[in-house]
């Protein structure tokens, strides 16, 4: 699965979860309806500013839309972005500790 497929698929899932048509999302995001339609149908690789505008209109984190196979509760959560930002501030040794703890929690 490509990054484009992940991002476009996740944005389209959230759009449908909010029960928005491509026209309604276009109005909320300030993007042309054709751009929304093309993104939802993976016609073109979306530009970053397009993804950012859609995330803002859908009230989702850009961190979550790049997560493959993300369940809806993760896509709609603002928590993932905060976790990523905190993780990025850790030292390499502390990141290893967090990775080991997560592996232990999920049984890997």
N, C-alpha and C positions, 0 to 999 in steps of 0.2 A: 504494500500500500504506500503510495507516494504522500508527501507532505500536502500537496494540493488536494488529494482525495480526502485526507484526514480533515483539513481545515474546512473545505467546502462541505463535506458531509456533516461535520459537527455544527457548522453555522446553519445549514438547512434543517437539521434535527431541532435546533433551538427555535428557529423560525416557525416550524410546524407545531412545536410544543406551545408556543405563544399564540398559535392559531392565527398567524399573520399571512396574508397573501404577499406576493412579491411587490405589488403596488403599495400596500400598507407599509412594508418595510422600506421601500424606496422613499416614501414620504418621511418616515421617522429618521432615516439615515442621511437624507439629503443626496442620495445617489440616484442615478437614473434607473428606472425599472428594468431596462434591458441589462444593465450591469448586474443587478440582483439575480435576474433570471439566468444569466450566463454563469454566475458563480454557483448558483444552486444546481445547475445542470452540468457543471464542470466543463464548460465550453472553452474557457481560457484560464490561465493561471492568474489568480487575483493579485492585484498590487497590494502592498502593505497598507497603504492609506485606505484602501477599500475594506480590507479586513478590519482595520481599526475602527472605521466608521460603522461597520455592521456590528462589531462587538459592543460598541458604545450604545447603539440603538437597541440592541437585544439585551443590554445590561449583563454581559458576560465578560469574563476575563480573557485576554488574549492568550494567557497561559493555558487555559482549559481547552481552547479550540485546537491547539496543536497536539493534544493528548489523544493517541489512538485508542479506539474502543472505549471512550469515556462514557460512563453511564450518565443519564440526564441529571442526577443530583450533583455530580461533579461538574458538568458543563454549566449548571446554573449557580454554582457556588463561587463566592469571592475568596474563599479560604485558600484554594490552590495557589493563587498568585502570591499570597502572603507567605505560604510555606516555601515556595520557590525562592522568594526574596531572602527569607531567613537562612535557608540552606546555602545560598550563595555567599553569605557572610561568614560561614563556618570555615575553620581551618581544614586542610586536607585530612588531618587525623580525626577531627570531630565529624567530618562527613563520613569517614569510614565507620565510626561508631554508630552513627545514625543509620547507615546502610545495613549494618549487622543487626541492629535492633529491629528495623523494619522486616528484614528477612526472618528473624525469629518470630515476630508477631504474625506474619502471614504464612509461616511454616515452610519456608524455602531453605 
